[in-house]
């Protein structure tokens, strides 16, 4: 392949990675682009998981053999089986040089003789491979691996140098993807507790209500206020108050895991919520009971006030996210006003909609607030 053709493959690889939405898709695009650029029969991109001491394969492309899968569930190898990762690679740049790819062959005549890769090449009918370190922020992030069949020409030093260039392009693409994923994570995550934030709830709730309108999927919203946060802040300091919020967040997360398809979030201040999509209203109320019980056992605070609104209960039509929030807020307000340690559930305080105190309260709040405003129900004459 001439220089112009190789340049075009590098550009195509970078473009494919830029268009990939997730790290897994980026890894596949990188592997496929490198395989094409180097005229290989197989390629893989792996990540070095230091905490596990393993090299984990993210994507395999090309002619797959044996147990190789395009997106393996957990194809990983102990790093000590590949000492060149921690030895050969690091010596290249800790001594002032740059990381470079190396060649390995099925007959063991490559740059790093005596590794396990030669045996793997023979077992899978491949004759040679190029391994290029993927380096991010001055550290080995993982590797690019490109192989050819046994009846194909063996890679040479020029091929290895080209693989080094490809690995640099791949590293830049991965770094960009990680930055974007971090931005997305921060945009939908509460920084104190690590739970989802209000923006994430709004997005998920809109999607859930579309499902509800389409097929009747039950959507339930649980809203909690942490009682006694101001007292903790005033008497013990805001660090103690933050600790209370973090501990209740752990309780909410643990209980939320009891239900499938559940999002647990901090809406702001002392207000949290749990959004369940699919489980019945009774299942959600049982979890709400457990949340209240565990919150009351925390060494800080005074438990929680909890309200639940579910399309599985007789609460009337729910045509908007705002309506479900109003109902959950109203139920939570009733729980706080009554100082009850149990959740209050919309639609379960009266024989019908007209007699249910929570629904009446939500209706009055709806009439009193501007359209689109979902502020807390406070100071309403009930």
DAJO-V258696 format. One record per residue. N is the residue number from 1. RES is the residue in one small letter. SS is DSSP state (A for helix, B for strand, O for the rest). NEAR is the number of other C-alpha atoms within 12 Angstrom. Layout:
<<N;RES;SS;NEAR> <N;RES;SS;NEAR>>
This chain:
<<1;x;O;16> <2;x;O;14> <3;x;A;14> <4;x;A;11> <5;x;A;15> <6;x;A;25> <7;x;A;22> <8;x;A;18> <9;x;A;30> <10;x;A;34> <11;x;A;23> <12;x;A;24> <13;x;A;36> <14;x;A;34> <15;x;A;20> <16;x;A;27> <17;x;A;33> <18;x;A;29> <19;x;A;21> <20;x;O;24> <21;x;O;21> <22;x;O;24> <23;x;A;31> <24;x;A;28> <25;x;A;26> <26;x;A;37> <27;x;A;46> <28;x;A;39> <29;x;A;42> <30;x;A;49> <31;x;A;48> <32;x;A;39> <33;x;A;42> <34;x;A;51> <35;x;A;37> <36;x;A;30> <37;x;A;35> <38;x;O;41> <39;x;O;31> <40;x;O;35> <41;x;O;35> <42;x;B;40> <43;x;B;45> <44;x;B;46> <45;x;B;48> <46;x;B;44> <47;x;B;38> <48;x;B;31> <49;x;B;22> <50;x;O;19> <51;x;O;11> <52;x;O;14> <53;x;O;20> <54;x;B;25> <55;x;B;33> <56;x;B;31> <57;x;B;33> <58;x;B;36> <59;x;B;36> <60;x;B;39> <61;x;B;34> <62;x;B;28> <63;x;O;24> <64;x;O;23> <65;x;O;21> <66;x;O;11> <67;x;O;14> <68;x;O;23> <69;x;O;22> <70;x;O;29> <71;x;O;27> <72;x;O;21> <73;x;O;15> <74;x;O;19> <75;x;O;22> <76;x;B;26> <77;x;B;23> <78;x;B;22> <79;x;A;26> <80;x;A;19> <81;x;A;19> <82;x;O;27> <83;x;O;23> <84;x;O;31> <85;x;O;40> <86;x;O;27> <87;x;O;19> <88;x;A;27> <89;x;A;32> <90;x;A;23> <91;x;A;18> <92;x;A;23> <93;x;A;19> <94;x;A;16> <95;x;O;12> <96;x;O;11> <97;x;O;13> <98;x;O;24> <99;x;O;36> <100;x;O;36> <101;x;O;39> <102;x;B;36> <103;x;B;38> <104;x;B;39> <105;x;B;37> <106;x;O;34> <107;x;O;27> <108;x;O;22> <109;x;O;21> <110;x;O;26> <111;x;O;27> <112;x;O;27> <113;x;O;21> <114;x;O;20> <115;x;O;26> <116;x;O;24> <117;x;A;34> <118;x;A;30> <119;x;A;21> <120;x;A;25> <121;x;A;28> <122;x;A;24> <123;x;A;18> <124;x;O;25> <125;x;O;26> <126;x;B;34> <127;x;B;34> <128;x;B;42> <129;x;B;50> <130;x;B;49> <131;x;B;45> <132;x;B;44> <133;x;B;44> <134;x;B;41> <135;x;B;36> <136;x;B;24> <137;x;O;12> <138;x;O;20> <139;x;B;23> <140;x;B;35> <141;x;B;33> <142;x;B;37> <143;x;B;47> <144;x;B;53> <145;x;B;47> <146;x;B;51> <147;x;B;50> <148;x;B;36> <149;x;B;29> <150;x;O;24> <151;x;O;15> <152;x;O;17> <153;x;O;19> <154;x;O;29> <155;x;O;34> <156;x;O;23> <157;x;A;20> <158;x;A;21> <159;x;A;36> <160;x;A;33> <161;x;A;24> <162;x;A;35> <163;x;A;45> <164;x;A;33> <165;x;A;34> <166;x;A;44> <167;x;A;44> <168;x;A;35> <169;x;A;37> <170;x;A;44> <171;x;A;38> <172;x;A;26> <173;x;A;36> <174;x;A;40> <175;x;A;24> <176;x;A;24> <177;x;A;26> <178;x;A;23> <179;x;A;16> <180;x;A;19> <181;x;A;19> <182;x;A;16> <183;x;A;13> <184;x;A;18> <185;x;A;19> <186;x;A;19> <187;x;A;20> <188;x;O;26> <189;x;B;26> <190;x;O;27> <191;x;O;21> <192;x;O;26> <193;x;O;28> <194;x;O;24> <195;x;O;37> <196;x;B;34> <197;x;O;33> <198;x;A;30> <199;x;A;23> <200;x;A;27> <201;x;A;37> <202;x;A;27> <203;x;A;19> <204;x;A;29> <205;x;A;36> <206;x;A;25> <207;x;A;21> <208;x;A;34> <209;x;A;34> <210;x;A;21> <211;x;A;19> <212;x;A;26> <213;x;A;18> <214;x;A;12> <215;x;A;12> <216;x;O;20> <217;x;O;23> <218;x;O;34> <219;x;B;47> <220;x;B;47> <221;x;B;54> <222;x;B;54> <223;x;B;51> <224;x;B;50> <225;x;B;44> <226;x;B;44> <227;x;O;36> <228;x;O;28> <229;x;A;30> <230;x;A;24> <231;x;A;18> <232;x;A;24> <233;x;A;21> <234;x;A;14> <235;x;A;15> <236;x;A;18> <237;x;O;15> <238;x;A;16> <239;x;A;18> <240;x;A;22> <241;x;A;28> <242;x;A;25> <243;x;A;24> <244;x;A;37> <245;x;A;45> <246;x;A;31> <247;x;A;29> <248;x;A;45> <249;x;A;40> <250;x;A;26> <251;x;A;36> <252;x;A;44> <253;x;A;31> <254;x;A;23> <255;x;A;33> <256;x;A;36> <257;x;O;21> <258;x;O;24> <259;x;O;28> <260;x;O;20> <261;x;O;22> <262;x;B;33> <263;x;B;40> <264;x;B;43> <265;x;B;44> <266;x;B;38> <267;x;B;38> <268;x;B;27> <269;x;O;25> <270;x;O;34> <271;x;B;34> <272;x;B;43> <273;x;B;48> <274;x;B;52> <275;x;B;53> <276;x;B;44> <277;x;B;36> <278;x;O;28> <279;x;O;27> <280;x;O;24> <281;x;A;32> <282;x;A;24> <283;x;A;27> <284;x;A;42> <285;x;A;36> <286;x;A;24> <287;x;A;37> <288;x;A;43> <289;x;A;31> <290;x;A;28> <291;x;A;43> <292;x;A;37> <293;x;A;25> <294;x;A;28> <295;x;A;37> <296;x;A;27> <297;x;O;19> <298;x;O;25> <299;x;O;18> <300;x;O;30> <301;x;O;33> <302;x;O;28> <303;x;O;36> <304;x;B;48> <305;x;B;43> <306;x;B;50> <307;x;B;48> <308;x;B;50> <309;x;B;51> <310;x;B;48> <311;x;O;42> <312;x;O;32> <313;x;O;33> <314;x;O;26> <315;x;O;38> <316;x;O;24> <317;x;O;23> <318;x;O;32> <319;x;O;21> <320;x;O;25> <321;x;A;32> <322;x;A;30> <323;x;A;36> <324;x;A;44> <325;x;A;48> <326;x;A;43> <327;x;A;50> <328;x;A;50> <329;x;A;43> <330;x;A;47> <331;x;A;44> <332;x;A;47> <333;x;A;42> <334;x;A;38> <335;x;A;32> <336;x;A;29> <337;x;A;23> <338;x;A;17> <339;x;O;22> <340;x;O;24> <341;x;O;31> <342;x;O;31> <343;x;O;41> <344;x;B;42> <345;x;B;44> <346;x;O;50> <347;x;O;35> <348;x;O;29> <349;x;O;24> <350;x;O;18> <351;x;O;15> <352;x;O;18> <353;x;A;23> <354;x;A;20> <355;x;A;17> <356;x;O;27> <357;x;A;29> <358;x;A;39> <359;x;A;44> <360;x;A;29> <361;x;A;35> <362;x;A;41> <363;x;A;30> <364;x;A;22> <365;x;A;32> <366;x;A;27> <367;x;A;18> <368;x;A;21> <369;x;O;19> <370;x;O;11> <371;x;O;14> <372;x;O;15> <373;x;O;17> <374;x;O;28> <375;x;O;24> <376;x;O;31> <377;x;O;31> <378;x;O;22> <379;x;O;14> <380;x;O;21> <381;x;O;12> <382;x;O;18>>
